[in-house]
Amino acid sequence: MPLPEAERSGRYLSLEERLRIADLHLGGTGVRAIAALVGRSAATISRELARG
């Protein structure tokens, strides 16, 4: 049974978003493609990946 989707904050990434970004990055997906899939800007994704 899927978990209900948490309310999305405009400012902070949720844990689910962070995990999805990490999984996509490890799978070889580029920053712009991840941004499109997650619905965030490429700069946000880039900063998230830079901070580890």
N, C-alpha and C positions, 0 to 999 in steps of 0.2 A: 504494500500500500504506500503510495508516494506521500511524502510529507507536504503539508500545506505550504505554499510559497509565502515567505516572510515579506512584510511590507518593506519596500525598497526605499532606502534613504537617498536623497540627492547628493549628500555629502560623503558618506562613508560606504565602503564596500562591506557587504555582508560576508559572513563566514562561507556561505555557499558560493558566492561570487569569487572569493579568494581561492577556494578549492578548485572551482571550475577553471579559473585562469591558470593555476598551477598545473592542472591536468592537461590542458590544451597546450601550454608551453612545453611541457615534457614530451608531448606527442609531436612536437615540431611545428606547431601552428605559429604563424607570424603575429606580431603585435597588432597590426591593423585588422587581421582576420579575427583575432580574439576580441578586439574591441567591437567589431560588428556583431559577433555572436553573443557577447555579454550585454551589449547595449550601452557601453561606456566609451569615453573618448580614448584614442590611442595614447594620449599623454598619461591618462590615469592608469592604463595597463602598464605602460613603460615604467612609471614610478613604482607601481606595485611589484613588478619583477625586479627592479633595482634594489628594493628594500628587502628582498628575499622572502 
